[in-house]
């Protein structure tokens, strides 16, 4: 039972890590696109 509990915890941690990594990558991409277009104000408002 302890093993399955640990496994679930690891899966949840991995999912959270992957999610934050994906969100971080998306934010970086949006930031790069915005800076290329020169829309710094738009990025801050949104």
C-alpha positions in Angstrom: 0.0 0.0 0.0 2.8 2.4 0.8 4.4 1.7 -2.6 1.2 2.6 -4.5 0.8 5.7 -2.4 4.4 6.8 -3.2 3.7 6.0 -6.9 0.6 8.2 -6.9 2.6 11.0 -5.2 5.4 10.8 -7.8 2.9 10.8 -10.6 1.2 13.9 -9.2 4.6 15.6 -8.7 5.6 14.8 -12.2 2.3 16.1 -13.6 2.7 19.3 -11.6 6.3 19.7 -12.8 5.4 19.1 -16.4 2.5 21.4 -16.2 4.6 24.3 -14.8 7.3 23.6 -17.3 4.8 23.8 -20.2 3.3 27.0 -18.7 6.7 28.5 -18.4 7.6 27.6 -21.9 4.4 29.1 -23.2 5.0 32.3 -21.2 8.5 32.5 -22.6 7.3 32.0 -26.2 4.6 34.6 -25.7 7.2 37.0 -24.2 9.6 36.5 -27.2 6.8 37.1 -29.7 5.6 40.2 -27.8 9.1 41.6 -27.5 9.7 40.9 -31.2 6.5 42.9 -32.0 7.4 45.5 -29.4 4.1 45.0 -27.4 5.5 45.3 -23.9 2.4 47.2 -22.7 0.1 44.5 -24.1 2.0 41.8 -22.3 1.7 43.6 -19.0 -2.0 44.3 -19.4 -2.7 40.7 -20.4 
